[in-house]
Amino acid sequence: MDRIVIRGAKSLNGTIYIGGAKNAALPLLASCLLSEQTLTLSNLPHLVDVSSMAHLLAELGVSISMNGNAGGGGNMGRVFELTACGNIHTTAPYELVRKMRASILVLGPLLARYGVARVSLPGGCAIGTRPVDLHLKALAQMGAEIDLTDGYIEAKAPNGLKGAHIVFPTVTVGGTENLLMAAALADGKTIITNAAREPEVTDLAQCLVAMGAKIEGIGTDTLNIIGQRELHGADYSVVPDRIETGSYAVAAAVTDGDLTLKGTRLNLIESIAGILRQSGVSIVEVDDGIRVRRASEGISGVDVMTEPFPGFPTDMQAQMMVLMSVARGASMITETIFENRFMHVPELSRMGADINVHGSSAIIRGGVKLKGAQVMATDLRASVSLVLAALSADGETEINRVYHLDRGYERLEEKLAACGADIVRIKD
């Protein structure tokens, strides 16, 4: 199992190119199932999760071709052409779905287009309960007959899906995405109330519109979809990854560095940028990106609460905890999205961080100098938080179980090393 070794306390300076968003790419890939024509997606990141979704689609019978890399100047987003015509299978097996929760996103399009779907209950990062019952209840409102049998979701729509008014009791990104795709081919009008507003959801909606879907309210919490008999092909570029952007912004701050993040946009990380600026980080727009560096006054602790978009994203909570650990003063981070997302705290404590967890909140007493140690990654964002801590720490840090990183960060070691990090991956 691979390990990453980092010798820290080195300032990061230079340019990092931000890839396409993993959390946008996965539903966009699944949307190819809605049309028999070719969907061409560019700026796809080269990540394990993207490869897993492509493998799943290929197993379902989707024809996939990769036409090299797009973009220049270091932006190496891949281009996929996906065609779901001919003999498409409607069973997504456990062997593939168990690797990644986003596999559930094939349920809506399969059911809408073929009237039947058999999808294994999903796996993924162990960061708390993330049930799919909201997906299933909403599809049932649209006329689907759903049974849970032997670990599989068995769904049928013998009379086709019908438009309905879906009111989600809580915000669900995956549920919104599944219902958007299902509603695009449903008979009649579907209204989704309390819809997720994340940029990745907006990206999916805009791609569906490019494929011929009729959607109003994009970017708001109320989506109106008028179902179409069929969708056509399209060319679409994946939105830049706001979590990768935020993670490298924190890397600049914790190392007293100066990084230019290319291929991204400030409006994607407004809540993240707001917290970073409060803490003493300078973030300014530059040509095709943003520049991030620590302000001369240094970093001060600020309180953070995770919330659905446009609030502070849960996927940046672990990274922000690292910054607060080295900031002046005390701070509190409250997690409201997932109930089991402080698993990185014991590992950060091994490096000298002063963190106490009380229920859904973590109290951080900052101003410490982190020290290198042997640590273990527990999930994707916890993994990158340990990388950030190691970059800031004195001495050598060895991070184990780094396969999580490959699910969400493309060429991480290469990007950091090019900006002055002493980082190496050891393959065991």
C-alpha positions as CSV (number, residue, x, y, z in Angstrom):
1,M,0.0,0.0,0.0
2,D,1.4,3.4,-1.0
3,R,2.8,5.9,1.5
4,I,3.6,9.6,1.1
5,V,6.6,11.0,2.9
6,I,6.9,14.8,3.4
7,R,9.6,16.8,4.9
8,G,7.9,20.0,5.9
9,A,8.4,23.6,6.9
10,K,9.1,24.7,3.3
11,S,7.4,27.7,1.8
12,L,5.3,26.8,-1.4
13,N,5.7,29.2,-4.2
14,G,4.6,28.9,-7.9
15,T,1.7,28.0,-10.0
16,I,-0.7,25.1,-9.6
17,Y,-3.3,24.1,-12.3
18,I,-6.7,23.2,-11.0
19,G,-8.5,20.3,-12.6
20,G,-12.1,19.6,-13.3
21,A,-14.3,18.9,-10.3
22,K,-14.6,15.3,-9.4
23,N,-18.0,15.9,-7.8
24,A,-19.3,17.4,-11.1
25,A,-17.6,14.9,-13.4
26,L,-19.4,11.9,-11.8
27,P,-23.0,12.9,-12.4
28,L,-22.0,14.4,-15.8
29,L,-20.6,10.9,-16.8
30,A,-23.8,9.3,-15.6
31,S,-25.9,11.7,-17.7
32,C,-24.7,10.0,-20.9
33,L,-27.3,7.3,-20.2
34,L,-30.1,9.8,-21.0
35,S,-29.3,9.9,-24.8
36,E,-28.4,7.5,-27.5
37,Q,-26.2,10.2,-29.0
38,T,-22.6,11.0,-28.0
39,L,-21.9,13.2,-25.0
40,T,-18.4,14.7,-25.2
41,L,-17.0,15.8,-21.8
42,S,-13.8,17.7,-21.5
43,N,-11.7,18.9,-18.5
44,L,-12.3,15.5,-16.8
45,P,-9.8,15.0,-14.0
46,H,-7.6,11.8,-14.1
47,L,-8.9,10.3,-10.8
48,V,-9.7,6.9,-9.4
49,D,-13.4,7.8,-8.9
50,V,-13.7,9.1,-12.5
51,S,-12.1,5.8,-13.8
52,S,-14.4,3.8,-11.6
53,M,-17.5,5.6,-13.0
54,A,-16.2,5.1,-16.5
55,H,-15.7,1.4,-15.8
56,L,-19.2,1.1,-14.5
57,L,-20.6,2.8,-17.6
58,A,-18.6,0.5,-19.8
59,E,-19.9,-2.5,-18.0
60,L,-23.4,-1.2,-18.6
61,G,-22.6,-1.1,-22.3
62,V,-21.7,2.5,-22.9
63,S,-19.1,3.0,-25.6
64,I,-16.3,5.3,-24.3
65,S,-13.4,6.7,-26.2
66,M,-10.7,9.0,-24.7
67,N,-9.3,11.6,-27.1
68,G,-6.2,12.6,-25.3
69,N,-5.9,15.7,-23.1
70,A,-7.4,19.1,-23.6
71,G,-6.0,22.5,-22.6
72,G,-2.5,23.8,-22.4
73,G,-0.2,25.4,-19.9
74,G,-0.4,22.4,-17.6
75,N,-4.2,21.9,-17.6
76,M,-4.4,18.3,-18.6
77,G,-8.1,17.6,-18.4
78,R,-9.1,14.5,-20.3
79,V,-11.8,14.3,-23.0
80,F,-14.3,11.4,-23.1
81,E,-16.8,10.6,-25.8
82,L,-19.6,8.5,-24.3
83,T,-22.3,6.9,-26.4
84,A,-25.1,4.9,-24.7
85,C,-26.9,3.2,-27.6
86,G,-27.5,-0.4,-28.5
87,N,-27.6,-3.0,-25.8
88,I,-27.4,-1.2,-22.5
89,H,-27.6,-3.3,-19.4
90,T,-29.6,-2.0,-16.5
91,T,-27.8,-3.7,-13.6
92,A,-25.0,-1.9,-11.7
93,P,-23.3,-4.7,-9.8
94,Y,-22.0,-4.6,-6.3
95,E,-18.4,-5.3,-7.4
96,L,-18.3,-1.9,-9.0
97,V,-20.8,0.2,-7.0
98,R,-19.2,-0.7,-3.6
99,K,-16.1,1.4,-4.5
100,M,-17.9,4.7,-4.8
101,R,-21.2,6.2,-3.5
102,A,-21.6,8.2,-6.7
103,S,-22.5,5.0,-8.6
104,I,-26.1,5.5,-7.3
105,L,-26.3,8.3,-9.9
106,V,-26.9,5.8,-12.7
107,L,-30.3,4.9,-11.0
108,G,-32.2,8.0,-12.2
109,P,-31.1,8.0,-15.9
110,L,-31.5,4.2,-16.3
111,L,-35.0,4.3,-14.8
112,A,-36.1,7.3,-16.9
113,R,-34.8,6.0,-20.2
114,Y,-35.3,2.2,-19.9
115,G,-38.0,1.9,-17.3
116,V,-36.0,-0.5,-15.1
117,A,-32.8,-0.3,-13.0
118,R,-31.1,-2.7,-10.6
119,V,-28.4,-0.9,-8.7
120,S,-26.4,-2.2,-5.7
121,L,-26.5,-0.1,-2.5
122,P,-23.4,2.0,-2.7
123,G,-20.1,2.3,-0.7
124,G,-17.6,5.1,-0.4
125,C,-15.8,7.1,2.3
126,A,-16.8,6.1,5.9
127,I,-17.8,9.6,7.0
128,G,-21.2,8.9,8.4
129,T,-24.6,7.8,7.3
130,R,-25.5,9.0,3.8
131,P,-28.7,7.2,3.1
132,V,-30.2,7.0,-0.4
133,D,-33.8,6.9,0.9
134,L,-34.5,10.5,-0.3
135,H,-33.6,9.4,-3.8
136,L,-35.9,6.4,-3.6
137,K,-38.9,8.2,-2.1
138,A,-38.7,11.0,-4.7
139,L,-38.5,8.4,-7.6
140,A,-41.5,6.6,-6.1
141,Q,-43.4,9.9,-6.2
142,M,-42.7,9.9,-9.9
143,G,-44.2,6.5,-10.4
144,A,-41.3,4.1,-9.7
145,E,-41.9,0.8,-8.0
146,I,-39.0,0.2,-5.7
147,D,-37.9,-2.8,-3.7
148,L,-34.7,-3.5,-1.7
149,T,-33.6,-7.1,-2.3
150,D,-30.3,-8.8,-1.4
151,G,-28.5,-5.5,-1.2
152,Y,-29.8,-4.2,-4.5
153,I,-32.3,-1.4,-5.3
154,E,-34.8,-2.9,-7.7
155,A,-36.7,-0.1,-9.5
156,K,-39.3,-0.3,-12.2
157,A,-41.4,2.3,-14.0
158,P,-43.7,0.2,-16.2
159,N,-45.7,3.2,-17.2
160,G,-42.8,5.5,-17.4
161,L,-41.8,8.2,-14.9
162,K,-44.3,11.0,-14.4
163,G,-43.6,14.6,-13.4
164,A,-44.2,15.3,-9.7
165,H,-43.6,18.0,-7.0
166,I,-40.6,16.7,-5.0
167,V,-40.0,18.4,-1.7
168,F,-36.7,17.2,-0.1
169,P,-36.9,17.4,3.7
170,T,-33.1,18.1,3.8
171,V,-30.7,19.2,1.1
172,T,-29.3,16.3,-0.8
173,V,-26.8,16.8,-3.6
174,G,-26.9,13.3,-4.9
175,G,-30.7,13.2,-4.6
176,T,-31.1,16.5,-6.5
177,E,-28.8,15.2,-9.3
178,N,-30.6,11.8,-9.6
179,L,-33.9,13.5,-9.8
180,L,-32.7,16.1,-12.3
181,M,-31.7,13.4,-14.7
182,A,-34.8,11.3,-14.1
183,A,-37.1,14.4,-14.6
184,A,-35.3,15.3,-17.8
185,L,-37.0,12.3,-19.6
186,A,-40.2,12.1,-17.4
187,D,-43.7,12.7,-18.7
188,G,-44.8,16.2,-17.7
189,K,-43.4,18.8,-15.3
190,T,-41.3,18.1,-12.2
191,I,-40.7,20.7,-9.5
192,I,-37.8,20.0,-7.0
193,T,-38.1,22.1,-3.9
194,N,-35.2,22.5,-1.4
195,A,-32.9,21.4,-4.2
196,A,-29.1,21.5,-3.6
197,R,-27.5,24.6,-5.1
198,E,-23.9,23.4,-5.2
199,P,-21.9,24.4,-8.4
200,E,-21.7,20.8,-9.3
201,V,-25.5,20.5,-9.4
202,T,-25.6,23.7,-11.5
203,D,-23.0,22.2,-13.8
204,L,-25.1,19.1,-14.3
205,A,-28.2,21.2,-15.0
206,Q,-26.4,23.2,-17.6
207,C,-25.1,20.1,-19.3
208,L,-28.6,18.7,-19.4
209,V,-29.8,21.9,-21.0
210,A,-27.1,21.6,-23.6
211,M,-28.5,18.1,-24.3
212,G,-32.0,19.5,-24.9
213,A,-33.5,19.4,-21.4
214,K,-35.9,22.2,-20.3
215,I,-34.9,23.4,-16.8
216,E,-35.7,26.6,-15.0
217,G,-34.3,27.9,-11.7
218,I,-30.8,26.7,-12.2
219,G,-28.7,27.8,-9.3
220,T,-31.7,28.2,-7.0
221,D,-33.3,25.9,-4.5
222,T,-36.4,25.4,-6.7
223,L,-35.9,23.6,-10.0
224,N,-38.6,23.3,-12.7
225,I,-38.1,20.6,-15.3
226,I,-40.3,19.9,-18.2
227,G,-39.6,16.3,-19.4
228,Q,-38.6,15.6,-23.0
229,R,-39.1,12.5,-25.0
230,E,-35.4,12.3,-25.8
231,L,-32.2,14.2,-25.3
232,H,-29.4,14.7,-27.8
233,G,-25.6,14.7,-27.6
234,A,-23.6,17.7,-26.5
235,D,-20.1,19.0,-25.9
236,Y,-19.5,20.1,-22.3
237,S,-16.5,21.1,-20.2
238,V,-16.5,20.2,-16.5
239,V,-16.4,23.1,-14.0
240,P,-13.1,23.7,-12.1
241,D,-12.8,21.8,-8.8
242,R,-13.6,24.3,-5.9
243,I,-12.4,21.8,-3.2
244,E,-9.0,21.3,-4.9
245,T,-8.9,25.1,-5.3
246,G,-9.6,25.6,-1.6
247,S,-7.2,22.9,-0.5
248,Y,-4.2,24.5,-2.3
249,A,-5.3,27.9,-1.0
250,V,-4.9,26.5,2.5
251,A,-1.5,25.0,1.4
252,A,-0.3,28.5,0.6
253,A,-1.5,29.8,3.9
254,V,-0.1,27.1,6.2
255,T,3.4,27.2,4.5
256,D,3.6,31.1,4.4
257,G,3.7,30.6,0.6
258,D,2.5,32.4,-2.5
259,L,0.6,30.3,-5.0
260,T,-1.2,31.2,-8.2
261,L,-4.0,28.7,-8.9
262,K,-4.8,28.6,-12.6
263,G,-7.9,27.4,-14.3
264,T,-10.2,28.2,-11.5
265,R,-12.6,31.0,-10.5
266,L,-13.0,33.0,-7.3
267,N,-16.8,32.9,-7.5
268,L,-16.6,29.1,-7.0
269,I,-15.1,29.5,-3.5
270,E,-16.7,32.6,-2.1
271,S,-17.5,31.0,1.3
272,I,-14.0,29.5,1.5
273,A,-12.4,32.8,0.5
274,G,-14.4,34.7,3.0
275,I,-13.2,32.5,5.9
276,L,-9.6,32.6,4.7
277,R,-9.7,36.4,4.4
278,Q,-11.1,36.6,7.9
279,S,-8.1,34.6,9.1
280,G,-5.5,36.8,7.4
281,V,-5.1,35.2,4.0
282,S,-4.9,37.4,0.9
283,I,-6.9,36.1,-2.1
284,V,-7.1,38.1,-5.3
285,E,-8.2,37.4,-8.8
286,V,-5.6,37.1,-11.6
287,D,-5.8,36.1,-15.2
288,D,-7.4,32.7,-15.4
289,G,-7.2,32.1,-11.7
290,I,-6.5,33.4,-8.2
291,R,-3.4,34.3,-6.2
292,V,-3.2,33.2,-2.6
293,R,-0.7,34.2,0.1
294,R,-0.5,34.9,3.8
295,A,-1.0,38.5,4.7
296,S,1.8,40.3,6.6
297,E,-0.2,40.3,9.9
298,G,-0.2,36.5,10.0
299,I,-3.1,34.0,10.6
300,S,-5.7,34.3,13.3
301,G,-8.3,31.8,14.4
302,V,-11.9,32.1,13.1
303,D,-15.0,30.1,13.8
304,V,-16.4,27.9,11.0
305,M,-19.7,26.1,10.5
306,T,-20.2,23.7,7.6
307,E,-23.5,24.2,5.7
308,P,-25.0,23.4,2.3
309,F,-24.0,25.7,-0.5
310,P,-23.6,28.7,-0.5
311,G,-22.3,28.0,3.0
312,F,-18.9,26.7,4.0
313,P,-18.5,23.2,2.4
314,T,-18.0,20.1,4.6
315,D,-15.4,18.9,2.1
316,M,-13.1,21.8,3.3
317,Q,-13.6,21.3,7.0
318,A,-10.6,19.1,7.6
319,Q,-8.3,21.4,5.7
320,M,-9.5,24.4,7.6
321,M,-8.8,22.6,10.9
322,V,-5.2,22.4,9.9
323,L,-5.0,26.1,9.3
324,M,-6.7,26.9,12.6
325,S,-4.2,24.6,14.4
326,V,-1.3,26.9,13.4
327,A,-3.3,30.1,13.6
328,R,-3.1,32.5,16.6
329,G,-5.8,32.1,19.2
330,A,-8.7,29.7,19.6
331,S,-11.4,28.7,17.1
332,M,-14.3,26.4,16.8
333,I,-15.3,24.3,13.8
334,T,-18.9,22.9,13.8
335,E,-19.8,20.1,11.4
336,T,-23.5,20.1,10.4
337,I,-23.5,17.9,7.3
338,F,-22.0,14.5,8.4
339,E,-22.0,13.1,11.9
340,N,-18.7,11.2,11.6
341,R,-16.3,13.6,10.0
342,F,-13.7,14.3,12.7
343,M,-11.7,11.1,12.1
344,H,-8.7,13.2,11.2
345,V,-8.5,14.8,14.7
346,P,-6.6,12.0,16.4
347,E,-4.0,12.0,13.5
348,L,-3.6,15.8,13.7
349,S,-3.2,15.5,17.5
350,R,-0.3,13.0,16.9
351,M,1.4,15.9,15.1
352,G,0.9,18.3,18.0
353,A,-2.4,19.9,17.2
354,D,-4.5,21.0,20.2
355,I,-8.0,19.9,19.3
356,N,-10.9,18.8,21.6
357,V,-14.1,17.4,20.1
358,H,-17.4,18.1,21.8
359,G,-20.3,16.5,19.9
360,S,-20.5,18.1,16.4
361,S,-17.9,20.8,17.3
362,A,-14.1,20.9,17.6
363,I,-12.3,23.4,19.7
364,I,-8.9,24.3,18.3
365,R,-6.3,26.1,20.4
366,G,-3.9,27.4,17.8
367,G,-0.4,28.8,17.7
368,V,1.3,25.4,17.9
369,K,4.2,24.3,15.7
370,L,3.2,20.9,14.2
371,K,5.7,18.1,14.3
372,G,6.2,15.3,11.8
373,A,4.8,11.9,12.7
374,Q,3.5,8.7,11.3
375,V,-0.2,9.1,10.5
376,M,-3.0,7.3,8.8
377,A,-5.6,8.6,6.3
378,T,-9.2,7.7,7.0
379,D,-11.0,9.3,4.1
380,L,-10.5,11.6,1.1
381,R,-10.5,15.0,2.7
382,A,-8.9,13.7,5.9
383,S,-6.0,12.5,3.7
384,V,-5.4,15.9,2.2
385,S,-5.6,17.6,5.6
386,L,-2.7,15.4,6.7
387,V,-0.7,16.4,3.7
388,L,-1.3,20.1,4.5
389,A,-0.3,19.5,8.1
390,A,2.9,17.7,7.0
391,L,3.7,20.6,4.7
392,S,3.6,23.0,7.6
393,A,5.3,20.7,10.2
394,D,8.9,20.5,11.3
395,G,10.5,17.2,10.4
396,E,9.3,14.2,8.5
397,T,5.7,12.9,8.2
398,E,4.7,9.6,6.8
399,I,1.1,9.3,5.6
400,N,-0.3,5.8,5.2
401,R,-3.3,4.6,3.3
402,V,-3.0,7.4,0.7
403,Y,-5.2,5.6,-1.8
404,H,-8.0,7.9,-0.6
405,L,-6.1,10.8,-2.1
406,D,-6.1,9.3,-5.6
407,R,-9.9,9.5,-5.5
408,G,-10.0,13.3,-5.4
409,Y,-6.6,14.9,-6.1
410,E,-4.9,14.6,-9.5
411,R,-1.1,14.5,-9.5
412,L,-0.9,16.0,-6.0
413,E,2.7,15.1,-5.3
414,E,3.8,16.5,-8.7
415,K,1.9,19.7,-8.3
416,L,3.3,20.3,-4.8
417,A,6.8,19.3,-5.6
418,A,6.9,21.8,-8.5
419,C,6.2,24.6,-5.9
420,G,9.0,23.6,-3.5
421,A,7.5,20.8,-1.4
422,D,9.8,18.0,-0.3
423,I,7.3,15.2,-1.0
424,V,7.7,11.6,-2.4
425,R,5.3,8.7,-2.8
426,I,6.7,5.3,-1.8
427,K,5.1,2.3,-3.5
428,D,5.2,-0.8,-1.3
